Amino acid sequence: MTRTVDYVYDACGLDNVILIDLPVCVDDTGDEVVTIQRINALHRVLMIEVARKEGGLTPKEIRFLRSELGLSQAQLAELVGRDGQTVGRWERGETPVDRASEIVIRRKALEHAGADGVTIDELSRRSVYSAVEAPIRIQADDPANYRPAA
C-alpha cells in the first residue's frame, strides 16, 4: 500500500497550496520522498482555482498567474492598459490591483487554462478590493486527474 501525505506545495510561488493525499515514494536509500508528477496539469488546476477564488488576488497570486501565462510585467501591463512599474507594485504588495485589471487578469488566466463557464459578471463579483489568502486544496492522489479537494 502506498502511503500518502498532505503536502504544502510552495515551490509554485504560493504559500497556501495544499496537495491532499500526495503519494510518497521511497528512493534508493530507503528515504521517503514526494514527487509531483504532471506538474503542468497541476499548475493548470491551480490557475483555475486562483482565477475563480472569492476575494481579491494577493500579490503572489498576481505574480503566479502572470508567470503561468508566460508574460513579463510589461506584457501584462500592456494587456490591462497600465505600465510595467504598476504591475511590479501590485506584485510587491505596494499598491492594490484595480478591479478592472484584476478581472482581465482572471479572465485571461481562465482562457489560457481552457476553463469555461465563468462570466465577467461572476468575476466582477469575486474581485473585491481586499485581497484574501485562503488555502487552495488540490486532490493529488491521481496525478492524471488533479482536482479541487472537497
C-alpha positions in Angstrom: 0.0 0.0 0.0 1.3 3.4 -0.9 1.5 6.0 1.8 0.1 9.5 1.2 0.6 12.8 2.8 -0.9 16.3 2.7 1.9 18.4 1.3 2.3 22.2 1.3 3.4 23.0 -2.3 5.0 26.4 -2.0 7.5 25.8 -4.9 4.8 27.2 -7.2 5.3 30.6 -5.5 2.1 30.4 -3.5 2.2 29.7 0.3 -1.4 28.4 0.5 -1.4 25.4 -1.8 -2.0 22.0 -0.1 -1.8 18.8 -2.1 -4.1 16.3 -0.4 -3.2 12.6 -0.4 0.0 13.0 -2.4 1.7 9.6 -2.8 5.1 9.2 -1.0 7.8 7.2 -2.8 10.8 5.5 -1.4 14.2 6.3 -3.0 17.1 4.0 -3.5 18.5 4.8 0.0 15.1 4.0 1.6 14.1 7.6 2.4 10.6 8.7 1.7 10.3 11.5 -0.9 7.4 13.3 -2.6 7.4 13.6 -6.3 5.0 15.8 -8.1 4.0 14.3 -11.4 2.4 16.1 -14.3 3.3 19.5 -12.9 1.8 21.3 -15.9 -1.6 19.7 -15.2 -1.3 20.7 -11.6 -0.5 24.3 -12.4 -3.4 24.4 -14.8 -5.8 23.5 -12.0 -4.1 26.0 -9.7 -4.6 28.7 -12.3 -8.3 28.0 -12.5 -8.6 27.9 -8.7 -6.8 31.2 -8.2 -8.7 32.9 -11.0 -12.1 31.6 -9.6 -11.4 32.3 -6.0 -13.6 34.6 -3.8 -11.9 37.8 -2.8 -9.2 39.9 -4.4 -6.0 38.5 -5.8 -2.9 38.6 -3.5 0.4 39.9 -4.8 1.8 36.4 -5.0 -1.3 35.2 -6.9 -0.9 38.0 -9.5 2.8 37.0 -9.9 1.8 33.3 -10.2 -0.9 34.0 -12.8 1.4 36.3 -14.8 4.2 33.7 -14.7 1.9 30.9 -15.8 0.6 33.0 -18.6 4.2 33.4 -19.7 4.0 37.2 -19.6 6.6 39.7 -18.5 5.4 42.6 -16.2 5.5 44.8 -19.3 3.4 42.4 -21.3 0.8 42.1 -18.5 0.8 45.8 -18.1 0.0 46.3 -21.8 -2.8 43.7 -21.6 -4.5 45.7 -18.8 -3.6 49.2 -20.0 -1.1 50.0 -17.3 2.6 50.5 -17.1 5.1 47.8 -16.1 6.0 49.6 -12.9 2.4 49.4 -11.7 2.4 45.6 -12.2 5.6 45.4 -10.2 4.0 47.4 -7.4 1.0 45.0 -7.4 3.3 42.0 -7.2 5.3 43.5 -4.3 2.1 44.5 -2.5 2.9 48.2 -2.6 -0.4 49.1 -4.2 -3.6 47.1 -4.7 -4.6 46.0 -8.2 -7.6 47.9 -9.6 -10.8 45.9 -10.1 -10.9 46.2 -13.9 -7.3 45.0 -14.3 -7.9 42.1 -11.9 -11.0 41.0 -13.9 -8.9 41.0 -17.1 -6.1 39.0 -15.4 -8.5 36.4 -14.1 -10.3 36.1 -17.4 -7.0 35.7 -19.3 -5.9 33.0 -16.9 -9.2 31.1 -17.3 -9.0 31.4 -21.0 -5.3 30.2 -21.0 -6.2 27.2 -18.8 -9.2 26.3 -21.0 -11.8 26.8 -18.3 -15.2 27.8 -19.4 -18.4 28.8 -17.7 -17.2 31.8 -15.6 -18.8 35.0 -16.7 -17.4 38.5 -16.4 -20.3 39.3 -14.0 -19.2 36.5 -11.7 -15.5 37.5 -11.9 -16.5 41.1 -11.1 -18.4 39.8 -8.0 -15.4 37.8 -6.9 -12.9 40.6 -7.5 -13.3 42.6 -4.3 -10.9 45.3 -3.1 -9.3 43.4 -0.2 -7.1 40.5 -1.2 -7.9 37.3 0.6 -5.5 34.4 1.0 -7.3 31.1 1.7 -5.9 27.6 1.4 -6.1 26.1 -2.1 -6.6 22.4 -1.5 -5.9 20.1 -4.5 -6.6 16.4 -4.5 -3.3 14.8 -5.6 -3.9 11.1 -5.2 -4.2 10.7 -9.0 -1.7 12.9 -11.0 -3.7 12.2 -14.1 -6.7 13.9 -12.5 -5.7 16.8 -10.3 -8.8 18.5 -9.0 -10.0 20.8 -6.2 -10.4 18.9 -2.9 -13.8 18.7 -1.5 
